[in-house]
Amino acid sequence: MHQYGYIGRKFRLPKLKDKPAIIIATFGSSSRGQAAMDAVEAQLAENFAGHQIYWAYTSEIIRRKKGLPSLLETLAKVESDGYRKAVVQPLHVFPGTEYQQVRESCLYFPGLRVILGETLCHRWSFIEAVLEEVSADFLTGKNQINLLALHGTPLAADPVNTIYIGISHLVSGMYDNVYAATVEGVPNFQSIANQIKKDHARTPFTRIRLIPMMFLAGMHVEDDLMDEKDSWRTTFEDLGIKVDCPTITCGGQEYFKGLAYRKACIQFFCHRLKRALDLMKHY
């Protein structure tokens, strides 16, 4: 007989797992972004073949539309599967408000020891590495310029604004023909466009390349950057400057090239995740 009798036999707990689970937290994507997400998932699975990988989605709209789990639901699933530890790796580019919300969910979830990985651009050295990767698409010809498109935030009190402004200063010092602006917030697109207009008046530009520093180059690129009406593209075309945006072909379809389509950037996320797993060994 079980040492605790009949009750002990009925409520015998499963053996808890020593190795931590991995949870990938992402905003989610529409159908057009799924090709990029499939490539990311394959690259993560290849790098962490010895771990169980779960997914969580921070966008309520995407969750409702596709029936996908939230971070709290995924943490609960991980605990019910017998894990004592979990490493949550967000696929966020910058540590803004949404990253802080993920952090709070991890910090206060009962029953699990959770470590949260850093974002793609969490440190200035990380930002410089991402810029080095993105610079492969920079125009380098005479009278040609590049404009990095950052997501930005409408919240003036969000500390991530420091990073956006810092990147603008960083690229202006590192490159002779690179600017940076956000879709929302600062550095404000209109102010950067005005600066480009002034520079264009002194030395006319022939071409500008809009390069998204966003994980998925979805609606913001299609509508705000490259739409045929009232977009960044039309702002510069009205000045007589030719405009393009890097694209990539995947599965026979052409997509704007977000960071998710850059294998080096996904490897950077793998580095963040590996560091978090190494830290978990001490907890």
C-alpha positions as CSV (number, residue, x, y, z in Angstrom):
1,M,0.0,0.0,0.0
2,H,1.1,3.6,-0.7
3,Q,2.6,5.2,2.4
4,Y,-0.2,7.7,2.5
5,G,-2.9,5.1,1.9
6,Y,-5.7,5.4,-0.7
7,I,-5.5,9.2,-0.9
8,G,-1.8,9.0,-1.7
9,R,-2.4,6.7,-4.6
10,K,-5.2,8.9,-6.0
11,F,-3.3,12.1,-5.8
12,R,0.2,11.0,-6.7
13,L,1.9,13.9,-8.4
14,P,3.8,13.5,-11.7
15,K,7.6,13.8,-11.6
16,L,8.6,17.4,-12.1
17,K,11.0,18.2,-15.0
18,D,14.4,19.5,-14.2
19,K,15.1,21.2,-17.6
20,P,13.3,24.5,-18.1
21,A,10.7,25.0,-20.8
22,I,11.2,27.7,-23.4
23,I,8.4,30.1,-24.1
24,I,8.6,32.4,-27.2
25,A,6.5,35.5,-26.6
26,T,5.5,37.3,-29.8
27,F,3.0,40.0,-30.8
28,G,1.6,37.6,-33.4
29,S,1.1,38.1,-37.1
30,S,-1.5,38.3,-39.8
31,S,-1.6,35.7,-42.6
32,R,1.0,37.7,-44.6
33,G,3.5,37.6,-41.7
34,Q,3.1,33.8,-41.2
35,A,5.8,32.9,-43.7
36,A,8.3,34.9,-41.7
37,M,7.1,33.4,-38.4
38,D,7.4,29.9,-39.9
39,A,11.0,30.6,-40.7
40,V,11.7,31.9,-37.2
41,E,10.1,28.9,-35.6
42,A,12.2,26.5,-37.7
43,Q,15.4,28.4,-36.8
44,L,14.6,28.4,-33.1
45,A,13.7,24.7,-33.1
46,E,17.0,23.9,-34.8
47,N,19.0,25.9,-32.2
48,F,17.2,24.5,-29.2
49,A,16.3,20.9,-30.2
50,G,16.8,19.6,-26.7
51,H,14.1,21.8,-25.2
52,Q,10.3,21.9,-25.3
53,I,9.3,25.2,-27.0
54,Y,5.9,26.8,-26.3
55,W,4.5,29.9,-27.9
56,A,2.6,32.8,-26.4
57,Y,1.0,35.8,-28.1
58,T,0.7,39.3,-26.7
59,S,-1.8,40.8,-29.2
60,E,-5.4,40.4,-28.1
61,I,-6.6,40.9,-31.6
62,I,-4.4,38.2,-33.0
63,R,-5.3,35.8,-30.2
64,R,-9.0,36.3,-30.7
65,K,-8.8,36.0,-34.5
66,K,-6.6,32.9,-34.5
67,G,-7.5,31.3,-31.2
68,L,-4.0,31.5,-29.8
69,P,-2.9,31.5,-26.1
70,S,-1.8,34.5,-24.1
71,L,1.4,34.5,-22.1
72,L,-0.5,33.7,-18.8
73,E,-2.3,30.8,-20.5
74,T,1.0,29.4,-21.8
75,L,2.7,29.8,-18.4
76,A,-0.2,27.8,-16.9
77,K,0.2,25.2,-19.6
78,V,3.9,24.9,-18.9
79,E,3.3,24.4,-15.1
80,S,0.6,21.8,-15.7
81,D,3.0,19.9,-18.0
82,G,5.3,19.4,-15.0
83,Y,7.8,22.2,-15.4
84,R,9.3,24.0,-12.4
85,K,11.3,26.5,-14.5
86,A,10.6,28.5,-17.7
87,V,12.6,30.9,-19.8
88,V,10.5,33.4,-21.7
89,Q,12.1,34.9,-24.8
90,P,10.3,37.8,-26.3
91,L,10.6,38.5,-30.0
92,H,10.4,42.3,-29.3
93,V,12.9,44.6,-31.0
94,F,12.9,47.2,-28.2
95,P,12.2,47.0,-24.4
96,G,9.1,49.2,-24.4
97,T,5.8,49.1,-22.6
98,E,4.8,45.8,-24.1
99,Y,8.0,44.2,-22.9
100,Q,7.4,45.6,-19.4
101,Q,4.0,44.0,-19.5
102,V,5.6,40.6,-20.4
103,R,8.0,41.1,-17.6
104,E,5.3,41.7,-15.0
105,S,3.4,38.6,-16.2
106,C,6.6,36.5,-15.7
107,L,7.5,38.1,-12.3
108,Y,4.2,37.5,-10.6
109,F,3.2,34.1,-12.1
110,P,2.9,31.6,-9.1
111,G,4.4,28.1,-9.2
112,L,7.2,28.7,-11.7
113,R,10.7,30.2,-11.6
114,V,10.8,32.4,-14.7
115,I,13.6,34.2,-16.4
116,L,12.9,36.7,-19.1
117,G,15.3,37.1,-22.0
118,E,16.4,40.5,-23.4
119,T,15.0,42.1,-26.5
120,L,16.9,42.3,-29.8
121,C,18.0,45.9,-29.1
122,H,18.3,45.7,-25.3
123,R,21.9,47.0,-25.2
124,W,23.8,49.5,-27.3
125,S,26.2,46.8,-28.5
126,F,23.2,44.8,-29.6
127,I,21.9,47.9,-31.6
128,E,25.2,48.3,-33.3
129,A,25.2,44.6,-34.3
130,V,21.7,44.9,-35.8
131,L,22.7,48.1,-37.7
132,E,25.7,46.2,-39.1
133,E,23.3,43.5,-40.4
134,V,20.8,46.0,-41.8
135,S,23.6,48.1,-43.4
136,A,24.0,45.4,-46.0
137,D,20.9,46.9,-47.6
138,F,22.0,50.5,-47.4
139,L,22.2,52.5,-50.6
140,T,25.8,53.7,-51.1
141,G,25.7,55.5,-54.4
142,K,26.3,59.2,-54.9
143,N,23.3,61.4,-53.9
144,Q,21.5,58.3,-52.4
145,I,20.2,58.1,-48.9
146,N,18.6,55.7,-46.4
147,L,15.9,56.2,-43.8
148,L,15.5,53.7,-41.0
149,A,11.9,53.2,-40.1
150,L,11.4,52.5,-36.4
151,H,8.0,51.6,-34.8
152,G,8.1,54.2,-32.1
153,T,5.5,54.7,-29.3
154,P,2.8,57.4,-28.8
155,L,3.6,57.4,-25.1
156,A,5.8,60.4,-24.2
157,A,6.6,58.9,-20.8
158,D,7.8,55.5,-22.2
159,P,11.5,55.1,-21.4
160,V,12.1,53.4,-24.8
161,N,11.9,56.9,-26.4
162,T,15.5,57.3,-25.2
163,I,16.5,54.4,-27.4
164,Y,14.7,55.8,-30.5
165,I,16.3,59.2,-30.1
166,G,19.7,57.6,-29.4
167,I,19.5,55.5,-32.6
168,S,18.8,58.7,-34.6
169,H,21.9,60.3,-33.1
170,L,23.9,57.1,-33.5
171,V,23.3,56.6,-37.3
172,S,23.8,60.3,-38.1
173,G,27.3,59.9,-36.6
174,M,28.1,56.5,-38.0
175,Y,26.9,57.0,-41.6
176,D,26.9,60.0,-44.0
177,N,23.7,59.1,-45.7
178,V,21.4,57.5,-43.1
179,Y,18.5,59.0,-41.1
180,A,16.1,57.4,-38.6
181,A,12.4,58.2,-37.9
182,T,9.5,56.5,-36.2
183,V,6.0,55.7,-37.4
184,E,4.7,56.8,-33.9
185,G,6.4,59.2,-31.6
186,V,10.0,60.5,-31.8
187,P,12.1,61.1,-33.8
188,N,9.0,62.3,-35.5
189,F,8.8,61.5,-39.3
190,Q,7.7,65.0,-40.3
191,S,10.7,66.6,-38.5
192,I,13.1,64.1,-40.2
193,A,11.4,64.6,-43.5
194,N,11.9,68.4,-43.1
195,Q,15.5,67.9,-42.4
196,I,15.9,65.7,-45.5
197,K,14.1,68.4,-47.6
198,K,16.6,71.0,-46.4
199,D,19.5,68.7,-47.2
200,H,17.9,67.9,-50.5
201,A,17.8,71.6,-51.4
202,R,21.5,71.9,-50.8
203,T,22.6,68.6,-52.5
204,P,19.7,67.0,-54.5
205,F,19.1,63.3,-53.7
206,T,18.2,60.9,-56.5
207,R,17.0,57.9,-54.4
208,I,16.0,57.1,-50.9
209,R,15.6,53.6,-49.4
210,L,13.1,53.1,-46.6
211,I,14.4,50.3,-44.3
212,P,12.1,48.9,-41.6
213,M,13.8,48.1,-38.3
214,M,10.6,46.3,-37.3
215,F,10.3,42.5,-36.6
216,L,7.5,42.1,-39.2
217,A,7.3,44.6,-42.0
218,G,3.5,44.4,-42.2
219,M,0.8,47.0,-42.2
220,H,3.1,49.9,-41.0
221,V,5.3,49.4,-44.0
222,E,2.5,48.7,-46.5
223,D,0.3,51.6,-45.3
224,D,2.5,54.2,-43.6
225,L,5.8,53.8,-45.5
226,M,5.0,52.5,-49.0
227,D,1.3,53.3,-49.7
228,E,0.5,55.2,-52.9
229,K,-1.3,57.9,-51.0
230,D,-0.2,60.0,-48.0
231,S,2.8,57.9,-47.0
232,W,6.5,58.3,-46.5
233,R,7.0,57.2,-50.1
234,T,4.7,59.9,-51.5
235,T,6.4,62.6,-49.3
236,F,9.7,62.0,-51.0
237,E,8.3,61.2,-54.5
238,D,6.7,64.7,-54.4
239,L,10.3,66.0,-54.1
240,G,11.4,64.1,-57.2
241,I,13.2,61.5,-55.2
242,K,12.9,57.8,-56.2
243,V,11.8,55.6,-53.3
244,D,12.3,51.9,-52.7
245,C,12.1,49.4,-49.8
246,P,14.0,46.1,-49.5
247,T,12.0,43.0,-50.3
248,I,12.5,39.3,-50.1
249,T,10.9,36.4,-51.9
250,C,9.6,33.5,-49.8
251,G,7.4,30.7,-51.0
252,G,7.0,32.4,-54.4
253,Q,5.7,35.6,-52.8
254,E,7.4,38.9,-52.3
255,Y,7.4,40.5,-48.9
256,F,8.9,43.7,-47.4
257,K,12.0,42.7,-45.5
258,G,11.5,43.0,-41.8
259,L,14.0,41.8,-39.2
260,A,12.3,38.4,-39.0
261,Y,13.6,37.7,-42.5
262,R,17.2,38.4,-41.5
263,K,18.7,35.1,-40.2
264,A,21.4,37.0,-38.3
265,C,18.8,38.8,-36.3
266,I,17.1,35.6,-35.4
267,Q,20.5,34.3,-34.3
268,F,20.7,37.4,-32.1
269,F,17.5,36.3,-30.4
270,C,19.0,32.8,-30.0
271,H,21.9,34.4,-28.2
272,R,19.6,36.2,-25.8
273,L,17.7,33.0,-25.2
274,K,20.9,31.0,-24.6
275,R,22.1,33.6,-22.0
276,A,18.8,33.3,-20.2
277,L,19.1,29.5,-20.1
278,D,22.6,29.8,-18.7
279,L,21.3,32.2,-16.0
280,M,18.5,29.7,-15.2
281,K,21.2,27.1,-14.2
282,H,21.8,29.2,-11.0
283,Y,18.2,29.3,-10.0
